[in-house]
Every structure is written in C-alpha cells, then in structure tokens.
Amino acid sequence: MKRPLKLHLVVILLTLFSSCQKEYSLDGNATSSFDGDAYAFIHNSGITDTAQQSALNNLVTQLKYYSLWPKFYAIYPMVGGTAATTKWNLKDPRDLDAAYRLTFSGSPVFTPDGILFPTPADFADSHFRDASLIYNNNAISYYSGTQNTVSGYDMGCADTGSFYNELAIYHTWDSSVWFGYSDYAPMPASTVGLFMLSSTASRVTRYNNGVVFNASGPPQAGATNLDILIGSVASAPVAGQRRCEFATIGTGLSDSEAQVLSNIVQNFEISLGR
C-alpha cells in the first residue's frame, strides 16, 4: 500500500506545481499564452487588438522580471482608446472604486494614443487618497505623449491647502510639490516621456525619463486626504494639456529602479507604436 500512496502524492504535487505555473491563452492556441495578471486585465478591459494584448503581456512580465510588480498599487496602461478600456487598473482589474478603477469627469479626449485632459475640469479619479500612502515610501508617475510648454498640473491631489502633493511636468510660475518637497528646478526642455515623483526615507526625488532631475529631503509627513487625480488636481487653475499614455501609483523607487521602470515603459510605448 505504501508505493501506490507515494505515487498518488507525487501526482498531486506535480498537479499543484503545474497549476501554479499555469499560463492563459486568449485564443486557445497553446503557443500564445499569457501571464495570469495580464490575462485578467485584457479579459476585463475587453482589449481585442493582438498587438495591444502582446504589449500588455510583455509589460507585466518585464515588471515581474525586474521585481517591480509588487511596488505598485495601481498601473494604468491607457490602452484601447475609449473610457471603457482605459479605466482599468492593471494591478487589480475589478470594476470597483476599491480596486482604484478610474472614474472620468468632464470631457477627456480618448484616442488610441492615450487620454488628453484639455481643462482643469477634465480628469480621471483614481479613488486612491494620498493619506493612504506611506509618506516616506511612495511614488506617482505620468507618461506624457505631448510636447508643449503649457503651465499646468498633470497629476496629484490639490493646488490649495497644505502639502498640495501634485506633479506639474511643466510650470513656469509654480512647482511640483510632494510630501514637503518643492521642485523649483528649471523646466524641462522636453515634456515627452515618463515623469515621476518618488519619496523614500532619505529624500524626495523628481525623475524625468528615469534620470534624477531634482531632489530634496527627507520627506515630511502630511497629506491632503484627497484622491489622486490624473490629468488635473483639485482647485487647479490650469491643466497641463499633455496626453497621458501611462500612469502609476506605488511605493518609492531607487534611482536604478526608476531608470528600469522608464526603460520598460518606453518599450511598452514603442510596442504600441505611440
């Protein structure tokens, strides 16, 4: 009786291992399998374009390969060209505020290249409050597909009150403010690419395309307790009018991690042809 029992246990263990390694196919073809998280997002968002599906799968696998996947609460790939396809959070693709699914206000312009928010009244609400972030371990990022020198806010919480917590990719008379950090550095020559504010134990850093643009520290405790918006901020007098092609909310990143993330997102954008 012992040998059959052992064989039975081996079969069970192999079956369990196989299920843990399971990949998902969207078309029933065993040669085109997808990461489980990528599959869930593609399935729920209704993305049917095969190039977009492949780009999303590669995005997820690269984030996991470089150990960046666990560092995000929300990832917004802005794929599909409609409100119905771009609202989803890649980390938790459920149609719930609690899953940080986007809710759109105003009249955003949806295109296959991303979303344009023309006025301060046009934005996406992430339903993620800055008070939910650990003040010295957090980051937001915004990929702009627009080259312009419009002074305006692109992502964050508020332009009034204390701490503000907002990202302005380009602003000639104001600054990005993030957990006590104020970015008064010269404005960037290019407003295209991935722009990020990251707070860690020792400093708060602004990255432009993975490169340190300005830094100060250490961060200060405090928050607006408002939702992080994409495309504008609360009480904003002006909007950046820069097309959002990708955005994230997560934990703080090191300089090397910020560079790797920028490279991954650039590859994602290239694979989408935008």
Secondary structure, DSSP 8 states (H G I E B T S, - for coil): -HHHHHHHHHHHHHHHHHHHT--EESSS-TTSEE-HHHHHHHHHHT---HHHHHHHHHHHHHHHHTT-GGGEEEEE---SSSHHHHS--TTS--SSGGGT--EEES--EEETTEEE--STT-EEEEEEEGGGSBTTBEEEEEEE-------BB-EESBSSSSS--EE-SB-SSS-EEETTEEE-S---S---EEEEEEE-SS-EEEEETTEEEEEE-S--------EEEES--BT-S-B----EEEEEEES---HHHHHHHHHHHHHHHHHTT-
